[in-house]
Amino acid sequence: MSRTPAKFTQADISRALRAVNQCDIDAEVILEPDGRIRIAPSDVRTSLQMNTDFDIRL
């Protein structure tokens, strides 16, 4: 039985993190279970509500 292909790669995540760092803004890189990578403005209220296994906070 073979493995299913990855929905996103480590390189994809690194690119998203680098993009946020280069913009010098407070933002979150959110990895959605369906394979989407979202970059959203960081907000204290939002950050507390979006605490899932797929969130990466900067």
Secondary structure as GFF3:
##gff-version 3
##sequence-region A 1 58
A	DSSP	alpha_helix	10	23	.	.	.	ID=ss1
A	DSSP	beta_strand	27	31	.	.	.	ID=ss2
A	DSSP	beta_strand	37	41	.	.	.	ID=ss3
A	DSSP	alpha_helix	44	49	.	.	.	ID=ss4
A	DSSP	beta_strand	55	57	.	.	.	ID=ss5
###
